Amino acid sequence: MTNDLSDRTILLTGGTSGFGRVAAVDLAKRGATVAVVGRDESKGATLVERSSDLAGTIAFHQADLASQSTVRSLATTVKREYDQIDVLAHNAGLSAGSRRESLDGIEITLAVNHLGPYLLTYELLDHLRDAPDPRVVITASDIHRRATLDLDDLQLTDGYDSLEAYARSKLANIAFTVELDDRLPDDSAVTVNCVHPGFVPSTELFREASLPTRLLVRIAGLIPGVATSKQAAAERLQTLLVDPRYGSVSGQYVGKDGPADPASEATNQAVRQRLWEMSAELVGITSDWPAPSTT
Ligand SMILES: NC(=O)c1ccc[n+]([C@@H]2O[C@H](COP(=O)([O-])OP(=O)(O)OC[C@H]3O[C@@H](n4cnc5c(N)ncnc54)[C@H](OP(=O)(O)O)[C@@H]3O)[C@@H](O)[C@H]2O)c1
């Protein structure tokens, strides 16, 4: 792993808590400029303060990724404030306690975990292309294996189950990774991969879960060999963000031991193409992207 990251600018969503926060600090220790996105201003301010004596810098950008207009404003700010973005890391995620919709009228888990990354990538892809080793990385999860992408009811209007909604959004993350990789022009230097960080019960991901679920998570975390620490998960994420080994790897789902086969639905061409088109419609953009590179 490269130690000096002083020439790297990393846009990291979900860097205000959990293992994303650990990764943000580690990256800044190695000299990187880390632009952290989150909702919570006070957590952002604490993080910026924490980075004052580190080799690199952490900047905080307050944005609720459930809102499409906020995602667009965030992209405008990023393009204005950073000449170059080397890595676009979609790590923000939530597991909702019950079914609710975003201001745009979209089921919240799909909105934050899948459509946020989809739209932000669309908005920033050209900016990313200028970097020497441009990467898009998405934090997925092995829990995707329990889900199906019911494209006739993507937003679970019928028989909502919060775990199914979460697992489905993570399946969508992988399908998006594979489809974007397929669509990137052959001469594009941009790589796109997703990572399973492990089961990390010490984060705030389960904050909305019912008491029995939170207890179950707590107990499962005590079983030897089951839980991954925030530090280990952060290191797994960082490997995809900056390790030279992943500079030319693309379209992969990466677990503890490297690239792994995801559930077959994630790689099914018809499924991922339809998801792509539906996602474009839900965020109000053309599905005909990425545009061919001009260089
Ligand atoms: N924990 C696990 O076992 C596990 C396993 C597999 C995958 N993952 C994935 O890992 C990623 C990080 O999760 P974590 O476990 O570290 O959970 P966490 O502690 O809850 O962190 C989630 C992060 O996402 C941000 N976020 C949530 N909703 C957002 C929104 N609407 N707009 C902007 N930012 C938002 C949060 O920021 P604010 O609090 O500032 O809003 C926070 O920084 C997620 O994608 C999750 O799905 C976790």
The ligand as an ORCA input file, in Angstrom:
! r2SCAN-3c Opt
* xyz 0 1
  N     -21.747     -2.186      9.684
  C     -21.796     -3.280      8.936
  O     -21.852     -4.415      9.432
  C     -21.767     -3.154      7.436
  C     -21.631     -4.335      6.672
  C     -21.611     -4.244      5.287
  C     -21.707     -3.003      4.675
  N     -21.850     -1.859      5.440
  C     -21.946     -0.575      4.744
  O     -20.885      0.235      5.180
  C     -21.212      1.624      4.986
  C     -20.867      2.398      6.231
  O     -21.717      1.975      7.281
  P     -21.339      1.912      8.825
  O     -21.561      0.503      9.238
  O     -20.027      2.545      9.083
  O     -22.568      2.752      9.434
  P     -22.691      4.149     10.160
  O     -21.793      4.222     11.336
  O     -24.150      4.313     10.378
  O     -22.190      5.192      9.051
  C     -23.022      5.547      7.997
  C     -22.509      6.820      7.366
  O     -23.410      7.173      6.287
  C     -23.811      8.521      6.442
  N     -25.181      8.693      5.969
  C     -26.273      7.951      6.280
  N     -27.356      8.459      5.685
  C     -26.942      9.535      4.969
  C     -27.600     10.482      4.156
  N     -28.929     10.446      3.954
  N     -26.878     11.454      3.578
  C     -25.542     11.546      3.796
  N     -24.862     10.667      4.567
  C     -25.556      9.689      5.153
  C     -23.697      8.813      7.932
  O     -23.463     10.190      8.111
  P     -24.296     11.119      9.149
  O     -24.469     10.330     10.399
  O     -23.454     12.333      9.266
  O     -25.574     11.360      8.444
  C     -22.484      8.001      8.324
  O     -21.295      8.731      8.110
  C     -22.694      1.638      4.609
  O     -22.796      1.770      3.206
  C     -23.193      0.265      5.031
  O     -24.297     -0.156      4.274
  C     -21.865     -1.918      6.802
*
